[in-house]
Amino acid sequence: MESVHQSVLLNETIEGLDLPASAKSLVLDCTFGGGGHSKEILQRYPNVKIIALDQDKSVFEKAKGKFKGLENRIAFINENFKDLDKQAESFDGIIFDLGLSSDQLENSGRGFSFMKDEPLLMTMKENPRPEDLTAEDVVNTWSEKSLADIIYGYGEERFSRRIAKGIVEARQKAEIKTTFDLVKIIGEAVPAAYKRGRLHFATKTFQALRIAVNDELEVLKMGLEKGFNVLKVEGRMSVISFHSLEDRIVKKFYKEMEKKGVAKLINKKPIIATEEEVKNNPRARSAKLRILEKITATAGQV
């Protein structure tokens, strides 16, 4: 299936970078995903070149058709953004879009969505190695306390203890191998009224497992720090987050940079999607955009 991914806060993110209209600029897209931000930047700014990172190699193959005629201005690199400092470049703009693309959610076959019966992997890597952590490993081997802690800490799920207990009891009877196996366990663990809520009852647990498997919060901290270090003076960083844990990390990092006198906040409060965008793309409802500008060189930067 072809991706139907819609980039969230597209105009706000790109305009927030404040790239010069005529000057040659280099932009780092740390989370290429569906390629929406990269494509729009290349179309708007004929002198911009992009380095696009994604740890999921398959996204580049799926998006290549969108970049016909633009190939000489974008380099696709299969890397996690925690290793972005390997690029040995300085950038005029940096983008982090921390949401999963629609294609990853719907067509990866790796168990990100609770709406499809798939292997319980939840890793961003297209071809995980045997030693790579998966959600199947987590639910079948981690202690009840560890499960409850991550489901509460990373998913902000108030029924985390009940769900963790349900997982441990279920795996004693049979190994938990698929997304539907897990959804069934969650459904049996939470109150009936909870299952009638606006948010699907498995959403927070799936979020928590995905964050744990990919170590997303620690990776984000590393990416922000390394990204800021390779950002040119007067360059800007646009970060779109989709849940409060990510947004807190971004907000804290930005404030620390401002306090050190090396950066300024472009928007004091996060930019959110318009009612029209949310109507056209419900995923935009939880998106928050924060933009930071570097105002002086950091240690080791010329």
N, C-alpha and C positions, 0 to 999 in steps of 0.2 A: 504493500500500500504506500502511496505517496504521502509525504508529511503534509499536514494541514496546519502546521505551526504558525501562530501569529505572535510576532514579537510584541511584548508588553512595553508600554511607555516608550515606543519607538522614537517619536519626535523629541520628546522631552530629554531622553537619554543622549541623543546625538547633538541636539542644540546645546545641551548642558556642557558638552566638551569644548564648545566655543572655538572650533577649528578655524584658522584663517581661510578665507575663500580662495585665495590664489597661491599661497605659499605651499611648498612641499611639506607634507606632514607624514609622520609614521604613527599608526594606531595599533594598539595591542587589544585584540578581542580574546579575553581569557576564557570565555565559555561559548564557543562558536555555535553549538547546538544546531538549530535550524538555519543559521546563517543570515537571519533577518537584519540584524544591526549592521553586519559587515557589508551586505549587499547595498543597503540604503546609503551608507557612508560613501562607498565607491561611486555610486550613481550621483550623489550630491556634490562630491568633491573630486574633480578630475585629477588633482595632484596628490591625492592621499594614497599611501600604500598601507596594507594591513598585514600583520602577522596574526594568524588565527590559531588558537590552541583548543584542543579538546582531548580528553583522555579516552573518549569513545571514537575509535577510528572510523566506524561505520558512518558517522554523521557527515564526514567529508565526502564520501562516495555518493551518499544520497543527495547532497546539496550541490554537487559539481555542475549540474545542468543549469542552475540559477546564475552561474558566474561566467557564462559564455561571453567572450569578448573582454572579460575583466581579469582573466587568469594571471596576466603578467603583473597585476598589482596586488595580488594576495598570495601569501604563503601559508599552506595548511601544515600544522605541526601537531603530531599525535603526542601530546604531553599534558599532564595534570598541571594546573596553574600554580601549584606549590613549587614547581620547578621552573617558573617563568624566567628566573635569573640566568638560565642557560642561554638565553637569546643574545646576551651581550650587546644589547641595543639600548638607546634612550628613546622614550616615546613622548609624543605630544599629547596623546590621549590614551586612556585605558578604560575598558568596559568589563564589568563583571555582571552577567545576568545569571543569578543563582537558581533560577527555576529550571526544572526539567523541560525539554522541548516536548511538544505534543507527540512527536514521532517516538521519542524515547519512552514516553508513558504508554503509548498505544501499540507500538510495533517492534519494540526491542526484543520481546520474548524472554525478558530477564526478570519479570515479576515485580515491576514497579507499580503496576495498577492492580487494585483489588477487584476490578471489574472483569479481568480475564484470568482463565485458569492456566498458569504458567509455572515453570520451575522457580523455586523460591531463592533467587540469586540476589537481586537488588544491587549488584555491583555496576559501576559506571563503565567498567572495562568490557569491551566487546567480546573478548575471548579470555575469561578468567583462567588463571593457572590453578592447579590443584591446591597450591598453598595459599591462594587468595581467600580472604574471609568472605563468606556469603551469608545471607539471611537464614538459609537452611542450617548452617553451622551454629548461628546464634540461637535460634529457637530450639535446637536439639541438644545443645551442649552447655549453654550458659546456665548458671544457677538461677533459682527463682528470684532471689534478691537482686541479682544483676539485671535480670529481665525487667523486673518492676522498676528498678532505678532508671534504666534507659528509656523505658516507655513513658515514665513520668517526666524525666529530665529532658529528653529530646522530643517527646511528643506532647508534653503538657497534658497527658491523659489522666483524668481523675480516677478512672477505674483501673489504673495500672496494676495494682496488686491482684485484683480479681483476674485480670487477663493473664498475668504471669503465672498465677496458680493454675489457671485453665490450660496454659501451654504445657506446663510441667506434667500435669495429670494426663493430658492427651498423648504426650510423647512416650509415656510409659506403656501405652497400649500399641502405638504404631508411630513410626517416624513421620515427622511433619515435612512434606516434600514440595507441596504446591501452594500457590496463593489461595486457592479455594479451601485447602485444608486449614490454613490459618484463619481465613475469614469465618469459617464455620466455628472454630474454637473461640474467636473473639465474640461472635454473635451469641454463643451459649454462655459466655462469661459476664456480659454486661446486662443491665436491666432492660426489660422490654421497652420502657418509655424512651430510653436512650437511643434505641434503634429507630425511633420515629422522628428523630431530630433532623434539622436541616443538613447537618454534616453527616456523611456516612460514618457509621460506628467504627469502621476499620481505619479511617483516614489517619488518625494520630499515631496509631501503632505502626502502620506502614511507614509513616514519616520517620518515626523514631528508629526503626530498623534500618532504613536507608541511610540515615545520618550516621548511625553506629558502624555499618558495614564500610562506608566510604570515609569515615573519620572527618566528616564535612566541616565541623566547626573549627577543629584545629587546622585543617587545610585552609580554611578561609582566613584565619589569623595570619598564617604564613604568606598567603597570596597577597593580602592587603599590604603587609609590611614590605615584601619584595617588590610589589607593584609600585608602591610609593617611592622606593629607592631608585627604580629605573625610570621614573617619571621626570621629564625635563622641568626646569623652573618655568612657571606660567602654564605648565601642562595641567590637565584636569583628569580626575578619575570619577567615573559614573558607576555606581553600584546599585543594582536592583535586588532587593531581598523579598522573600515571600512568607517568612514567618518570624515571629518575635525574637527567636534565639539568634538568627542571622542578623536581624536589624540591630539588636543590642550590641553585637560585636562590631558592626560597621560604625554605629554611632559613637561607641567608646573609642575606637581607633581614630576616627576623625577628630574627636574632641581632644585626644592626647596630642595629635599633630598640631592642632590649633594652639593648645596650651604651650607647646614647645616653641611656637613662633615660626614654624616652618610651612604652615599651610593656613588657608582660610576656608571657612564653610561658604559654599555658594548658596545653599538653602538651609536655613536654620531648622525648618521643619521638613519632613520627608514629602516629596512630591508623590501624589497618588493619582490613579487613573480617573478620568472623567466618567460621568454617568454613561455617556455614549459608548466609551470604550468598554466599560464593564458589561454593558448590554450586548455588545458585539463579541466580546471575549470574556466570559465569566472568570477565567483564570486571573484576570487583571485585578480582581477585587482586593486581593491581599497584597498586591505589589507596592513596595515603597522604594523610591529612588532618592539617593543621597549623592551629592556632588561635592568634591573637594578640589581645591586648586593649590598647587605647590607654589610657595612664594620665595623660597630660598633653597639653595643646594643643601643636600644632606651629607653626612660624613662619607668621604671617599668619592664624592661626585664632583666632577669638574664643572 
